[in-house]
């Protein structure tokens, strides 16, 4: 950090260079956790959503149960069950898995992945079943098989319909990531809690972190608006900018 910024920050009692670095480290942890959760959750959700649309109950049924459980229970409870429950699995502390899950980041990541995968599965499923029959019939008329129809027609069409709902899920996951601090992860909320406990200044510490979350939210809204405009550009009138 440049020296003149450090000197300027150190003129107040709370937002010193040290506390700003704590916020920065918390921001990095939050972004890592949310980004990995969303990427892995989306990768899982696409095949799960396709399975969810199957007319075979042996295929769609387990996916329905998965989405029902993780959408029907609070994320905080899921996090507690995974964080405290993994250690209770007999013999796990003698395996390599314990080297991974004894760190709080990975149980939190697993809970967030499963939660966002459940919600995203239903978002994509709804977009898939909303595909106009005319598009599917036209693809069949061109001789496309199921896999080609799904890859070239149904999923791209579903992506355009799902992007707005999925943007809400991304923002929801960003805000929900604040609960990661309850399992000792020093994310943005954890950093604010540490600063509050050190200076006994709850308003300063938590208002600062609220502003950071707001800035991240507005950035996500801006990015998704750009993506939505790109995906729906074919619907704009000819000649419009």
C-alpha positions, 0 to 999 in steps of 0.5 A: 500500500502506498505510504501516503495512503497509509498515513491518511488512513492512520489519521483515524482510529478505526479505518487504519491501513491494518483494518483496511487490509483485513477488509481486503483479505475478507473480500478475497475470501468472500469472492473466492468462496462465492465464485467457486460455489457458483461455478461448480454449482452451475456445472452440476445444475445443467445435467441435473436440470436435464435429468429433472425434465425427464419423464422417467421418475427413476431419473427425475425423482432423485433430482427432485428430492435433492432440490426439495431438501436443499431448497426447503431447509435454511442454508445456515442449517445445511452449513452447520450439518456439513461443518459439524457432521463430517467430523462425526463420520466414522473413520474419516479422520484417518483418511485424506478427506480429513486433511481437506474438510478439517479446514472450514473453507471446504465444508462451507464451499460444499454447503454453498455448492449444493445449495446453489446447485439446487436453486439453479437446477430449478431455474434451468429446468423451468427455462428448459420446459418453457422452450416453445414446441415450435423450436423443438419441432423445427429441430426435429424436422432438420433431423437433429437427434436429442443430444443435438437439439439439447446442445444447439436449440434447447439449452441456448434458448433456455439460457436466454430465459434463465439469465435474469432469474440466475442473476438473482441467485448469484446476488442471493449467494453473495449475500448468503456468503456472510454466514460463512463467518459462523464457521470461523472463516474470515470473510467480509463479515468475519473481518467486520466482526473482528474489527467491531470486537477490537474497537467496539464500534459496530456501526462503523465496522458493519456499515463499512462492510455493508457498503462493500456488499452493495458495491459488489451487488451493483457490479453484478447487476451491471454485468448481468445486464450487459450479458442479458442485453447480449443474449437478447440482442436478436429481439431488439428492433432492426437499426436500434443501438 
